[in-house]
Amino acid sequence: MAGVKGKTKKKPPAKAPKPSLRARPAAKPKPSSRARPAAKPKTAARARAAVKPAAVAPVVAARPAPPTQSPPSAPVPSHQPRLTPRPLMRGDFVLEKLHQVALTATNLDAAVVFYRDILGLKFIARFDPPGLAFFALSGGARLLLSATASQATLYFLVDDVDGAVNELKKRGVSFLHPPAKVHRDEAGDFGKKGSEEWMAFFKDPSGNLIGLVERR
């Protein structure tokens, strides 16, 4: 027994430490030597700038329109008088004595009956050919009916047809022909026997025929 007591008891081997079930926290990154400044909040302008604008089609510069030009004025017929804007003064030449009015007669016989027997105009004379009939009007004027007359023709009596033509030419009137003798009154139907009528014609802006008449 003494021998048994003398034996020292062996210590049981030390138990290995149990592994910890808790995961070790990850190592914190070391702060940079230079601390970055905190990001500033974007302003509204920066926020709008950050948004990329939508693609815009390229603008093609429009060619300038050619300068507008007023349409050319219609050519003035040669018979249209070019009137001067100057107002007439006292003593200037004027047309005021109506000498004759010519009307178209598609049927001269029927026209003579109408103006003589129905309207009561004084019949002066008739010439065949070329087919003309004349009637007296008050104030010394007369009416001419003809199949070849224009729609309306005014005849003005003047003292000097050559002087009247020259004066109106100065005012821009274009005459169809120079003054010429158109009739010699051998029978004295229109006044003194053997007297002559000299006429010159021009047109107004509408194309109506106007005649100047001098009795010589």
HUFENKA-V870654 format. One record per residue. SS is DSSP state (a for helix, b for strand, c for the rest). NEAR is the number of other C-alpha atoms within 8 Angstrom. D_LAST is the distance of its C-alpha to the last C-alpha in whole Angstrom. Layout:
BEGIN
SS|NEAR|D_LAST, SS|NEAR|D_LAST
END
This chain:
BEGIN
c|4|200, a|5|200, a|6|198, a|6|195, a|7|195, a|6|195, c|6|192, c|5|188, c|4|186, c|4|183, c|4|179, c|4|177, c|4|174, c|4|171, c|4|168, c|4|165, c|4|162, c|4|160, c|4|156, c|5|154, c|4|152, c|4|149, c|5|147, c|4|146, c|4|143, c|4|141, c|4|141, c|4|138, c|4|136, c|4|136, c|5|133, c|5|131, c|4|132, c|4|128, c|6|127, c|4|124, c|4|122, c|4|121, c|4|118, c|4|115, c|4|113, c|7|110, c|6|107, a|6|104, a|7|102, a|8|105, a|9|105, a|7|102, a|7|101, a|6|104, c|6|102, c|5|100, c|4|97, c|4|95, c|4|94, c|4|90, c|4|88, c|4|86, c|4|83, c|4|80, c|4|77, c|4|74, c|4|71, c|4|69, c|4|65, c|4|62, c|4|60, c|4|57, c|4|54, c|4|51, c|4|49, c|4|46, c|4|43, c|4|41, c|4|38, c|5|35, c|5|32, c|6|30, c|13|27, c|13|29, c|12|27, c|7|30, c|7|29, c|6|31, c|4|33, c|4|32, c|4|31, c|5|28, c|5|29, c|4|27, c|4|24, c|6|23, c|6|20, c|4|20, c|6|18, c|5|19, c|7|16, b|9|17, b|12|14, b|11|16, b|12|20, b|14|21, b|13|25, b|12|27, c|11|28, c|6|32, c|7|32, a|13|29, a|6|31, a|7|33, a|10|30, a|10|28, a|9|32, a|9|32, a|10|29, a|11|29, a|9|32, a|7|34, c|7|31, c|7|30, c|10|26, b|8|24, b|8|23, b|10|20, b|8|20, b|8|22, b|8|21, c|6|24, c|5|24, c|5|23, c|10|24, b|13|21, b|13|22, b|12|19, b|12|21, b|12|20, c|10|21, a|6|22, a|4|19, a|7|16, c|11|17, b|12|17, b|12|20, b|12|20, b|14|23, b|14|24, c|11|27, c|6|25, c|12|24, c|10|26, c|8|28, c|11|25, b|13|21, b|12|20, b|12|16, b|14|15, b|10|11, c|11|11, c|6|9, c|7|9, a|14|10, a|7|12, a|7|14, a|10|15, a|11|16, a|8|18, a|9|20, a|9|21, a|10|22, a|7|24, c|10|26, c|10|27, c|13|24, c|11|24, b|12|21, c|8|21, c|6|19, c|6|16, c|10|12, b|7|12, b|9|10, b|8|12, b|7|11, b|9|9, b|13|10, c|8|13, c|6|15, c|10|13, c|10|15, c|6|12, c|7|11, c|8|10, c|9|11, c|9|9, b|12|6, b|11|5, b|12|6, b|14|8, b|13|11, b|15|14, b|11|17, b|12|21, b|14|24, c|11|26, c|8|30, c|6|31, c|8|28, c|11|26, b|12|22, b|12|20, b|12|16, b|12|13, b|14|10, b|12|6, b|8|4, c|6|0
END
